[in-house]
Amino acid sequence: MSKITMTIGHKYLHHRKIDLDGRPLEAERWIKCIGLTKNGALFQHEFEVFELESERLKTEIIQEFRGF
């Protein structure tokens, strides 16, 4: 997904690769966009705040939460 289409306050599905006990796995979680930066966007998941750069946004953000 492109930084241009990001909306502050909206939730997005974050698909990423992680290592758990030395095993490579794929994980998904819902994250909330809390700001846009020069290089990407700031997100929050529970108490964790982190930045994803533009290149990672394109590969790791799958879809926007549409509601019920």
MARLUM-830459 format. One line per 10 residues: number of its first residue (from 1); for each residue x, y, z of C-alpha. Coordinates in pm, 1 decimal, padded with zeros to 6 digits. Example, Ala and Ser with C-alpha at 12.3 -4.5 7.8 and 13.67 -1.06 7.14 Angstrom:
<atoms>
1	01230.0 -00450.0 00780.0 ~ 01367.0 -00106.0 00714.0
</atoms>
This chain:
<atoms>
1	00000.0 00000.0 00000.0 ~ 00127.1 00348.5 -00076.2 ~ 00190.5 00620.4 00182.6 ~ -00032.8 00850.7 -00022.3 ~ -00338.3 00633.5 00049.7 ~ -00272.7 00614.7 00426.8 ~ -00522.6 00790.8 00652.8 ~ -00435.5 00888.7 01008.4 ~ -00663.9 00707.5 01254.5 ~ -00745.5 00416.7 01022.3
11	-00644.6 00056.7 01090.1 ~ -00443.4 -00156.2 00848.4 ~ -00351.2 -00523.9 00827.4 ~ 00025.6 -00565.1 00875.8 ~ 00170.8 -00886.3 00728.4 ~ 00529.4 -00951.6 00832.1 ~ 00792.1 -01221.7 00866.2 ~ 00915.4 -01302.1 01218.1 ~ 01146.7 -01550.5 01388.0 ~ 01000.8 -01743.2 01681.2
21	01247.7 -01969.4 01861.1 ~ 01463.3 -01975.6 01549.2 ~ 01174.6 -02074.3 01321.2 ~ 01080.2 -01831.1 01042.1 ~ 00705.6 -01759.5 01047.5 ~ 00460.5 -01516.2 00891.6 ~ 00236.8 -01308.6 01116.2 ~ -00049.8 -01062.5 01073.8 ~ -00182.0 -00795.8 01307.0 ~ -00406.5 -00491.8 01290.9
31	-00219.6 -00164.8 01337.7 ~ -00342.8 00195.0 01358.7 ~ -00184.7 00477.1 01157.2 ~ -00100.9 00761.8 01397.2 ~ 00106.4 00985.1 01170.8 ~ 00281.0 01033.0 00839.2 ~ 00652.9 01104.1 00818.5 ~ 00890.2 01208.4 00544.2 ~ 01008.6 00849.2 00497.9 ~ 00689.3 00652.6 00572.1
41	00424.6 00635.2 00844.0 ~ 00395.1 00587.9 01221.7 ~ 00179.9 00305.4 01354.0 ~ 00056.7 00182.2 01690.0 ~ -00021.7 -00172.7 01801.3 ~ -00138.7 -00184.5 02163.9 ~ 00145.8 00000.6 02346.8 ~ 00407.3 -00033.5 02072.0 ~ 00470.9 00264.0 01840.9 ~ 00686.7 00208.0 01532.6
51	00762.6 00349.4 01189.5 ~ 00743.0 00166.9 00859.0 ~ 00938.7 00316.9 00571.9 ~ 00779.2 00362.0 00229.8 ~ 00937.5 00046.1 00083.3 ~ 00808.9 -00170.0 00370.9 ~ 00463.0 -00009.6 00345.0 ~ 00432.3 -00138.1 -00010.2 ~ 00509.9 -00498.0 00088.1 ~ 00382.8 -00534.4 00447.1
61	00054.4 -00339.5 00457.5 ~ -00209.9 -00556.5 00295.4 ~ -00546.1 -00384.4 00340.2 ~ -00737.9 -00117.3 00525.5 ~ -00995.6 -00213.6 00789.3 ~ -01340.9 -00152.9 00636.7 ~ -01554.9 -00205.7 00947.2 ~ -01845.0 -00437.5 01003.5
</atoms>
